[in-house]
């Protein structure tokens, strides 16, 4: 069905659906940006507390953290 054949109610429903989809997309972007910011801040805290992590391989860092935090 093309837009020419839609009734006023159908057009309004389609517009509402698109507005909802756009709002959901904005929310996903906002959540992703908040997560990215949090991860950056956590990494900065980790580096400030333990500067050695800057020179560690990611797998080594993961292993070391899992050993130290296992009992938490």
N, C-alpha and C positions, 0 to 999 in steps of 0.2 A: 504494500500500500504506500503510495507517495504522500507527501505532505499536502498536496492539493486536495486529496480525497479525504483528509481527516476532518472530523467535526471539531467544533470549538472545545468541547469537553476532552476529546482525544488529544488535541494539541496541548491543552493545559496539563493533562496527565503526563504526556511525553516531556513537557518542559519541567514538570516537577521531578520526574525520574532523572532527567539530566542534571538538575540542580543538586539532587541528592548524591548522584555519582560524583559530581564535582566536589561537593563538600567532603565526601569520604576520601577522595584522592588528596585533598588538602590536608585532611587529618593524618593520612598515611605519611605524607611528606613531613608534616610537623613532628610526628612521632619518630621518624627516621632521623631527622636533624637533632632532636633531643637526645636520642641514643648515641649518635655520633659525638655530640658535645660531652655527654657523660663519659664515654669511653676515652676521649682525649684527656679530660680532666683526671680520670683515674690513672691513666698512664703517666701523666705529669706528676701526680702525687707519688706513684711508685718510683719514678726516676729520682724525685727529690729525696725520698727516704733511703733508697738503695741505688746510688749512682752506677753501680756495677752492672745493672740490668741493661744499660745503654750498649754495652759491648757483648751482651749475651745473645746467643742464637735463640730464636723464639721457642724452639722445642726444649732447649735447656732451661729457659725461663719457666716454661709451663711445668716441666718436671720438678724444678726446684720449688716453685710455689705449691705444687700439689703435695710435695713431701712436708713442707713447713706448715701447710694449712690443713693437713689431713685430719687432725684431731679437733678441729674447731667445730 
